[in-house]
Structure formats: C-alpha cells, structure tokens
Amino acid sequence: MSQVGTGMHSIVSILAAALCLTGAAAGAAADGSSPPAPFALDDYAKISRITELAISADGALVAYAAERASEERDGFARRIFIQETGDEAQPRQVLQGRNASQLAWIPGTRELAYLAAGDHGAQLYATAFPSRKTRQITNSRNPVVWYAFSNSGELAWITQDAPAPGEKGMTLYERLHEGDRGVVVNPEFARLYDFIDPFYSAQKTQRPRTLWLARPGERAARIDLPGDPASGRWSPDATRLSVAYAARTLPERPFIDAYASIGVLDVAAGEFRTVGAARYFSGEKPARYFLGGEWSAEGDALYLRRVTQDSLWRGRQEWRRLPLERRRGETGDRAAMGGGWKPLDFYPAGSAILDSGEGRVFVNAIKNGRRKLYSLSGEGGDATRFRSFPDGDLSRFRFTGDYRSAVFVSESLVRPPEVYFWRKGQAPRQLTSLNGAVSARQMPASRAVRWHGRDGSVISGWLLEPPDAHDNPRPRPLLTFVHGGPSMPMTDSFAQYYTTNGGIWPYPLEALAMKGVSVFIPNYRGARSFGDEFANPSRPDGQPLQDISLGIDALIKKGVADPGRLAVAGHSHGAWLGALVVTRRKDIVAASFGEGPQNNFLTYIFSPGYLYANGYHKLWGASPYDSPQTYIETSPVFEFDGAGAAILFESGVRYQAIAMLESPKAAALSGLPAEFVVYPKTGHNIRSPDLQIESAARNLDWVLFWLTGVEDPSPDKREQYRRWRRLRKDASDDLSSQWRRRKPAANRPRQSE
C-alpha cells in the first residue's frame, strides 16, 4: 500500500473546518441571552444514540436508526429514519412497528434492505423510496441472521437453525429451578450465572448456521463450509466471497464462535479454501483467531487481522494485506503461516479496513484513545491520522462506492451525537438534530490530560470539569472513574459508559461535573489502542494501579484536585481495580463500585473450569490452591483495614450479586460506611431506563454527600439521607465495633510493588 492520496487529505481538512464551526456556534449565545439550563440527571433519558447508518449508492439518501428511552414503557424505543442529503431536507420516520435491523441500501437502487420478523423468524425485506413499496426477499425455514448484496446484485445470507418442534430441551437453569430430578452439573462449563440467570444458557450457545447464495433471477444455493459462518464480504467483481466462520474442529466451549477462521469461496467453481485458520489453546501452543476479510479495491488481496493469545486475557494483534492468487483447488492456511504481519495499533481489531483504490486505505477506529478516520501506511503498518481533527469522536463512517460521499456520527465529551454528511468538494454539514434539546443545555468543560507512569511512559485520559473551571481554576473535589474491560478505551464521546450498547453502567459523570465535582477518566495500562505492550501489563494490579494513582497525584500537584476530597468509581474490572486504589491509597473519601467482585477467590470459584489453565493460572501464575497469597493480596476485601472511603456497592441480581455480597460485609468489618444495592431483572449491565436513572441518582447523591456534604432536599430521599447520616455517625463514633476486626491486618508485602 502506498501513502494516502490528496483526495483523502481533502476529506479530513473539510471535516475539520465544518466541525470547528459547529463547535464555535454551540459555545456562545449570539444574542447575549442568559446561559442555558445546566445538563442534569433527567437529560440522560433524552439522549438518542445512532446505532445504524447507511448511505445510498448515489449519495442521495441516508437511513439511520436512533434509540432512546421510551416515554411509554420501561425500555428503549428504536426509530428508523430516511433523509435526503440535500439542503433543508427533513427526516421521515419509516418502518414503524417492523423492528428493522441491519440497514443497507441495495447497490444501484433506492431500496433499503433490512431484517424484520417473518413467518420463520427474521427474514430479509426491502422497501423502495419514495414509493415505500415493500417486498420480502427471503422466506427461509430458519431465521436470517446476516446478509450482504454484491455490487451487481448477488445476494449472500446466513440462517441459524431454529429448534425443531419438540426438540428444545430445558436449560441448566430450567432443570435446576423447574425440574423434578437431580442434575449432574459439569464444573468445566457451569458458572454462577447458570444458577441465577434464566437467559445465560442461551447467550453462550450458538445453533448451527448455513450460508446461502443467490444470483438475480436464480434459485438459492446452499454452500457447504468447514464450519458455521458468521459473516462475509463480496469481492468487487462479485466472483468471490470471503467468509468468517467457526471451524467444526474447534473444541466444544461456550462462546467458541469468537475463534473465527477466514476463507474464500470461488462462487463460480464452488470451491472454498481457508486463508486463516483459528485454533484453540493446545499444550504450550497459543490460541489464535482472525478478523476482517475486506477486499482490496482491485479484488486481488484481503485485509486480515490476526489475534494470537498467550492466555485468554493476553494477546498480540496484527494485520496484513494478503495477496490472493486464483489457483483452483488450492488449500492451506496461508495467512497463518506466511509473513507480512504488522503490529495493529487501533481498536477494535475488527474495525473495517476500507480500500478506495490508488493506495488510499483507511480505517475508522480508535488509536491512543481517540476515534477518528485514520490512514494505514504501507511501510510500518501504523494507523495515523491524516491531519489534525477538532476535538471529538468520529464514528460509523459509511461511504458511497466511489468514495465521493460519506455519512458519519460526530460527538464529544460535551456534545451529543449527530449525523453529518460529506460530499467531495463540499464542507460536511450536520444532517440531524436528534439531540437538539440536550445540546442546548449548559455542559461541563472537558480536556485531554497526560501524565507519566512510573517507568516514564506517557499515560493519557480525559477530564470533565465544571463550566467555570477555565475562568475560576482551583482545587475541586475529584472523582476518578476506572473503566471496565479493561481493553475498551474511553474516548472523547458523550456519556460513553451510560449509553453505549444500551448502557454499560449509568455513572452520571457529566451531571457530577455540573455539580462542581471534576471527573478524571484515565486510560490506564490494559486498555487497547495504545499498542500491544501497553495492553498487556505483566500484572493487572501492577502498572494499571500505578497509572491511575500517579494520574490522581498529577492532578493534585497541578491544583486541579482537592487532596482532601477524592472519590473513585468503577464497573466490572474497574470495580475490582478501583477498590484496590481505595486500599492502596488512604486518601479516598468516597467510592462506588458496580458489578465487580473484590475477592479473587470467589471470582475463581464461580468461574467455569475452562477458564482456569489458560486464564487465571496464567494471569496470576497459579491457582488459589497452589498460591493463596497471590489471590489474597489482589483481593480488596482483605485490604480494607486502614482505608477511609464510604463505599457504595451495586450489582445486578442475575450476575455478580452473590459474589459481591461479601464486599459490604468486609468493608463494615473494617469500619467503613458501606451500602449494597441489588437491581432486579439486571445482569452485568443495567438496561432498564428506570433503573438507570435510579442508579445514576443514587451515585450522584452518594458522591456529593460524602465529598461535599450536600443533600438533595427532595422529600422522597429523606430516608436515604437518614441512613447515610447514620453510617457517617457510626463511622465517626466507632459504633460499628460489633462488625470491626479486633486487630487490623498487618501490612503485607505485595508482589506487584
């Protein structure tokens, strides 16, 4: 691949100019009117997320899906819109009641294709515009789960077998809760969620899938593959199809379909050959899987990503351009055995690589915690920005086939998402006003921050501050938010943790900043997009913990944070790591942790056996039965003595509630004020808008109460504050002696220090 041509440079420069103008217009009131109402807790339910985006081949029509909390029920409303890209065009809501998904314009037409419910589960439909005439394209006996049209009208789709009448057996949960006989449980595969979540068994198993092909006017043909297909991509000339599939040779494991292989189907010859074969762990051999399969503009090569895992939670990511030669009957794992692999420095690894021809190859992905449009160089393989973008997160780029028009989503930490349209030679412009009411609110200030790790490495993150922070700089209360994963980096996007994928956990970070609490969001080691070395620290409680703590120290030194009013919050992995921050630093006043057990013994015990040898044993060096000290020193529940934080623990009843029941007890035994809240009908993520608001309000109140002493005067919160004032008095008067340990645990040396 050669360097990116001037055409793509012009794309970026025009985007930058337009978005700068948009930001300037939003930042001041031209008529000198009073400032807008501040962003508040209730505004979270008004945020619309753009979850799908598609542009017609001629660039004249855009389709997009937007989701926001429903006003009629406790759930989310999904709306589909069609909008012309001309000036002053207005959106039209379409496909009401169809629950349409996987929106895509059929090449060369103004027909919008989508999946919607049919007689046998989801089927493929198309609706023409402006006539709105709808036709059903597939009528499979089994649900359609994926489809793709070629540039010349050929269709590929994948069906997933539905249970035959009378075939469906009871899940482990159903047998345990509704059966009438004892159940033999296999500890190799069973985990805590099998016993408490009625939906977990269905999530971890996948029924067989089949690939189908059809040319215009011809009957569909079933394609035999060496595994279950997941997706595919047509070559530019529609003669071949790259296919991602889960090979039948892989061992039986929950979620084993994540270990994808890539192959190429010669449509005319009916021949299939594997170019990248996945494998699971075997002895000392690492596991590996493949992503991608995008075609070069000339159709003579594939873009592949290879992930090689030394353990389940440590791995190297690479990419390459794999030349393809048409040699009929050829088989073999060319991509896995060949050279030419380059380090992959963007996230997610499966972000689509786009080849527009003439050496112009780019990807819309996250690098160094920033989601932008990046070029891929042919020399080092690095993803580099074409040139400077304005602050903000750019996502969901969709180009026309000639790359002369595109749509994308733009947002920032303080600017909700909207759809923008770009045409070559013109400045991009905002198409939608889905979040106009939210955007009109007064927002916090935001900026990127950098500091150095103990080894001198540059660490980065984000800072949300009250709106007057620039004009009135002073040390303020600080909440440090520790993200989960830890591979998913935090980007310059709006309410990322509250709204992504329907909501991860509803921490009200923006609302806290509007109440005078600065919010620090570090991208600590373990996060992807900063290189493999950064993503693979030797121990998860070593450098990551240091990165976070040194970041807090840097903000204190710069006069941003008040050292007497520090708080920490985190979810999942971030709840465990954040709790370690509380135990290692003694200056944290308040904390809130969701869905993350603080006892590594319980995490191990409640996990299935297949996660042991290639997971926990490699992560910590041994099992807890062989090296209990390692598991003790990395479990916050054994380290709460000497800490000074009031801790709110939250969990979903279907996930970590049982494992986290110990945490408030351990905190109370150490004299720490603690509260434990379990949310009904909830797993690892809160997906109920009503419960999201409840949790967000509780977190906002908790942090403000313990950091600033502020109480919400609402009558319905009187009991909450009575309870918390009692916790504060008990901690102050040492009235919790019946819970406290008689003697504080001695300080123990830690391997990570």
C-alpha positions, -999 to 999 in steps of 0.1 A, spaced: 0 0 0 13 34 -8 7 67 10 -27 82 12 -35 104 -18 -46 140 -17 -83 131 -21 -84 117 14 -65 147 28 -92 170 14 -118 149 32 -102 154 65 -95 191 61 -131 199 51 -144 178 80 -122 197 104 -133 231 92 -170 222 94 -169 207 128 -149 236 142 -176 259 130 -203 237 146 -184 238 179 -180 276 178 -217 281 171 -227 259 200 -203 276 225 -218 310 228 -252 327 226 -251 353 199 -279 375 213 -263 377 248 -292 359 264 -289 342 298 -270 310 299 -290 278 292 -302 254 319 -274 231 331 -272 195 320 -290 175 347 -298 139 356 -331 138 337 -313 146 304 -297 112 302 -331 97 293 -334 122 265 -302 112 247 -306 95 213 -278 71 202 -273 65 164 -270 27 163 -270 22 125 -262 43 95 -264 37 57 -260 58 26 -274 50 -8 -251 43 -38 -258 77 -53 -253 95 -20 -288 110 -22 -305 91 7 -294 83 42 -310 58 66 -303 57 103 -316 40 134 -318 60 166 -326 47 201 -336 65 233 -355 57 264 -392 52 258 -417 75 272 -444 48 273 -427 19 289 -395 9 308 -374 2 277 -359 18 247 -377 30 216 -360 23 182 -369 46 153 -358 43 117 -354 75 96 -349 82 59 -334 116 50 -324 131 17 -289 147 18 -299 179 0 -301 212 18 -330 217 42 -341 181 39 -362 168 68 -361 132 82 -391 109 77 -397 81 102 -403 48 83 -408 11 90 -428 17 122 -435 -15 140 -411 -35 119 -382 -36 145 -359 -35 115 -322 -41 118 -290 -44 96 -300 -15 74 -283 -14 40 -291 1 6 -292 -23 -23 -265 -13 -47 -277 7 -77 -312 12 -63 -331 33 -38 -343 2 -20 -335 -1 17 -328 -37 28 -333 -48 64 -341 -78 86 -375 -79 102 -398 -105 117 -413 -131 93 -431 -164 94 -400 -183 104 -382 -157 125 -362 -128 110 -363 -125 72 -348 -101 46 -371 -74 32 -366 -43 10 -386 -11 9 -383 13 -21 -383 51 -16 -402 73 -22 -429 48 -31 -424 28 2 -433 -4 -17 -420 -34 3 -411 -68 -9 -399 -99 10 -367 -112 -4 -361 -144 17 -385 -170 30 -362 -193 48 -373 -220 71 -349 -207 97 -342 -171 108 -318 -149 88 -290 -135 109 -268 -118 83 -269 -108 46 -249 -88 20 -255 -77 -16 -227 -76 -41 -223 -45 -64 -241 -64 -92 -270 -77 -72 -259 -112 -60 -271 -120 -25 -255 -139 3 -272 -146 36 -268 -168 67 -296 -186 85 -294 -200 120 -312 -233 128 -343 -229 149 -352 -257 173 -374 -284 157 -408 -289 173 -404 -308 205 -366 -306 202 -359 -279 227 -346 -293 260 -346 -275 293 -316 -253 300 -295 -259 331 -313 -230 349 -347 -245 340 -337 -280 351 -324 -267 384 -354 -244 391 -383 -263 374 -371 -299 371 -381 -328 393 -348 -348 394 -313 -342 405 -290 -327 379 -254 -337 372 -235 -304 368 -203 -303 348 -179 -278 366 -159 -275 334 -186 -254 318 -210 -243 346 -206 -210 363 -225 -189 388 -248 -173 361 -262 -207 351 -278 -209 385 -293 -174 387 -298 -160 352 -326 -177 332 -312 -162 299 -275 -170 303 -275 -205 288 -290 -191 255 -263 -164 254 -233 -188 255 -245 -213 229 -250 -209 192 -271 -232 170 -257 -243 136 -256 -218 108 -258 -221 70 -246 -199 41 -268 -193 11 -261 -176 -22 -285 -164 -50 -279 -147 -83 -306 -123 -96 -334 -145 -110 -320 -178 -98 -328 -202 -70 -308 -200 -38 -279 -225 -33 -268 -238 0 -230 -236 5 -211 -263 24 -184 -249 46 -160 -264 71 -178 -247 100 -206 -223 110 -205 -190 90 -207 -157 108 -204 -131 81 -189 -125 46 -177 -98 21 -182 -98 -16 -152 -91 -39 -156 -60 -61 -164 -82 -92 -188 -105 -72 -169 -136 -82 -157 -144 -47 -169 -142 -11 -147 -140 19 -163 -158 49 -156 -157 86 -166 -190 102 -162 -211 134 -145 -243 124 -160 -276 134 -125 -287 145 -126 -263 175 -133 -279 209 -168 -275 225 -166 -244 246 -191 -216 254 -185 -186 231 -161 -207 210 -175 -190 178 -153 -160 188 -124 -180 174 -131 -173 138 -113 -185 107 -113 -167 73 -118 -184 40 -126 -175 4 -154 -190 -17 -150 -191 -55 -186 -187 -64 -184 -200 -100 -163 -230 -92 -180 -237 -59 -146 -241 -42 -137 -229 -7 -102 -225 8 -91 -213 42 -66 -185 43 -65 -180 81 -73 -210 104 -82 -204 140 -71 -227 167 -77 -230 204 -51 -235 231 -32 -268 229 -4 -276 253 20 -247 251 7 -235 217 -11 -202 218 -46 -197 206 -54 -175 176 -83 -162 155 -89 -139 126 -110 -109 118 -117 -89 87 -116 -103 52 -122 -70 34 -112 -69 -3 -87 -46 -19 -101 -22 -44 -86 -43 -72 -100 -76 -57 -66 -92 -56 -60 -92 -19 -77 -95 15 -71 -74 46 -68 -97 77 -63 -92 114 -47 -119 135 -51 -122 173 -26 -145 190 -34 -153 226 -8 -165 251 -37 -166 276 -74 -158 275 -66 -122 286 -33 -115 270 -25 -114 233 -9 -98 203 -28 -81 175 -15 -78 139 -28 -70 105 -17 -76 69 -27 -73 33 -28 -109 19 -24 -112 -19 -46 -138 -34 -38 -159 -65 -65 -178 -83 -52 -213 -81 -81 -237 -83 -81 -264 -57 -55 -247 -35 -60 -252 2 -40 -244 32 -35 -219 60 -16 -192 40 -23 -163 63 -14 -180 95 19 -194 82 30 -166 59 49 -134 68 40 -98 63 22 -93 96 24 -58 112 15 -47 147 -21 -34 149 -23 -2 168 -61 5 166 -92 -7 184 -114 -26 179 -93 -50 159 -123 -59 137 -128 -22 126 -134 -24 88 -105 -15 66 -116 5 36 -96 5 3 -107 33 -20 -81 25 -47 -49 42 -58 -32 33 -25 -57 50 -3 -65 27 26 -81 39 58 -99 28 89 -124 44 113 -112 32 146 -96 42 180 -59 50 183 -44 64 215 -79 67 229 -92 88 200 -117 76 175 -111 92 141 -106 84 104 -70 70 101 -48 61 72 -29 28 71 7 32 59 23 5 38 57 7 54 52 3 92 16 -6 92 7 21 116 -27 38 118 -20 75 116 -44 105 114 -44 122 80 -41 155 98 -54 172 129 -91 168 137 -111 191 160 -118 176 194 -144 149 192 -152 113 184 -160 104 147 -177 70 141 -198 49 118 -183 63 86 -202 50 56 -190 59 21 -206 55 -13 -189 30 -36 -170 58 -54 -159 73 -21 -172 107 -32 -198 110 -4 -200 98 32 -220 100 64 -207 97 99 -215 104 135 -198 132 154 -198 138 191 -176 147 220 -174 145 258 -197 176 259 -215 173 226 -242 146 220 -240 126 188 -255 137 154 -252 125 118 -231 145 94 -229 143 56 -199 150 34 -196 152 -4 -163 157 -22 -156 193 -28 -181 205 -2 -179 211 35 -196 185 57 -228 196 74 -250 183 102 -280 163 89 -298 156 121 -309 173 153 -318 142 173 -302 156 204 -310 193 199 -327 196 233 -298 180 251 -272 200 232 -289 232 242 -280 225 279 -250 241 295 -223 215 295 -192 208 316 -158 218 303 -136 190 290 -100 184 281 -74 157 275 -48 151 302 -14 134 302 10 123 329 38 98 332 38 63 346 64 50 370 85 37 341 83 71 322 56 60 298 31 87 288 -4 79 301 -35 98 289 -71 103 298 -99 128 300 -110 154 325 -146 167 329 -148 199 349 -174 225 360 -182 250 332 -163 278 351 -131 257 355 -111 277 330 -121 312 344 -120 301 380 -93 275 385 -90 260 419 -87 226 436 -120 208 434 -135 175 446 -123 148 422 -140 115 412 -117 91 393 -137 68 370 -120 34 364 -134 18 332 -141 -19 329 -127 -43 303 -100 -33 306 -94 -34 269 -121 -9 259 -105 26 259 -125 57 270 -128 82 241 -139 118 236 -176 107 233 -207 118 251 -219 98 281 -200 68 268 -205 45 298 -241 55 304 -253 49 268 -230 25 249 -248 -6 237 -279 4 256 -259 13 287 -230 -3 305 -235 12 339 -251 46 344 -225 66 361 -236 103 359 -202 117 352 -214 147 333 -240 156 359 -213 153 386 -192 179 368 -221 202 366 -225 199 404 -189 210 410 -170 177 410 -142 172 385 -142 138 369 -109 121 359 -111 93 333 -77 75 329 -69 52 301 -46 30 322 -25 1 310 -46 -28 299 -66 -6 275 -63 -12 238 -53 13 211 -20 23 227 0 -8 214 4 -44 225 29 -36 252 5 -11 268 -24 -35 265 -5 -64 282 9 -53 316 28 -81 334 2 -80 362 -32 -63 362 -26 -49 398 8 -35 389 13 -8 363 -25 -2 358 -28 6 395 2 28 394 -10 46 363 -43 56 380 -27 66 413 0 87 396 -27 104 375 -45 114 406 -12 127 421 -5 147 390 -40 164 392 -34 173 429 0 187 420 -14 209 393 -40 223 416 -70 206 398 -79 182 426 -85 188 463 -64 161 481 -90 160 509 -120 153 487 -111 123 464 -135 96 452 -132 66 430 -159 47 409 -157 18 386 -176 -11 369 -167 -47 363 -129 -50 361 -129 -13 370 -148 -21 403 -121 -45 413 -92 -23 403 -109 8 417 -113 -10 450 -76 -17 450 -70 21 446 -90 26 477 -70 1 497 -35 12 484 -43 49 488 -56 60 522 -69 94 510 -100 83 491 -131 96 509 -159 80 488 -163 52 463 -189 34 442 -184 0 426 -207 -18 402 -207 -55 392 -171 -63 402 -163 -88 430 -135 -77 453 -125 -113 462 -104 -132 436 -111 -164 453 -148 -160 446 -141 -149 411 -121 -181 405 -146 -204 422 -177 -190 405 -160 -193 370 -161 -224 348 -132 -248 348 -122 -240 311 -111 -205 323 -86 -219 347 -55 -233 329 -54 -207 301 -70 -179 321 -65 -174 358 -35 -196 362 -16 -177 336 -29 -143 349 -18 -149 385 9 -176 380 -10 -204 398 -44 -215 412 -56 -201 445 -50 -236 460 -13 -235 450 -7 -198 457 -33 -184 480 -12 -155 490 -13 -141 455 -51 -142 455 -53 -126 490 -30 -97 481 -50 -89 450 -84 -91 467 -95 -57 481 -118 -74 507 -87 -85 526 -72 -50 524 -99 -26 536 -84 -20 570 -68 14 571 -89 27 542 -111 57 547 -138 56 520 -175 53 522 -183 27 496 -215 21 476 -216 -14 461 -241 -21 433 -250 -53 414 -275 -70 391 -294 -99 406 -286 -121 376 -248 -116 377 -225 -106 405 -249 -100 434 -239 -132 452 -202 -127 447 -204 -91 458 -225 -99 490 -192 -103 508 -179 -68 499 -201 -46 521 -195 -71 550 -158 -68 546 -160 -30 544 -181 -29 576 -157 -52 594 -131 -25 587 -153 3 600 -161 17 566 -195 31 558 -210 8 531 -243 3 513 -252 -26 490 -279 -22 463 -290 -51 440 -311 -42 409 -339 -66 398 -341 -80 363 -304 -69 358 -273 -87 347 -238 -72 342 -253 -41 326 -283 -20 336 -306 -19 306 -338 -6 322 -341 32 317 -359 34 350 -332 16 369 -305 35 350 -320 68 364 -323 53 398 -287 41 399 -274 74 384 -293 94 410 -280 72 438 -244 76 426 -248 114 422 -262 117 457 -237 94 473 -206 112 459 -220 146 467 -230 136 502 -196 121 512 -174 146 493 -192 179 498 -219 172 525 -246 183 500 -281 166 503 -309 166 478 -339 181 496 -365 160 478 -389 145 503 -387 111 487 -350 110 496 -353 117 534 -349 80 543 -318 77 521 -301 105 539 -312 93 573 -295 61 565 -263 77 552 -261 101 582 -263 71 605 -235 54 586 -214 86 589 -221 89 626 -214 52 632 -180 55 615 -172 87 634 -183 73 668 -169 38 662 -203 24 670 -198 -3 644 -174 -22 668 -196 -53 666 -185 -55 630 -149 -44 633 -120 -67 633 -104 -69 667 -69 -63 653 -61 -46 619 -44 -69 595 -7 -64 593 7 -48 562 18 -75 538 45 -71 510 29 -74 476 45 -90 445 32 -61 424 51 -34 444 
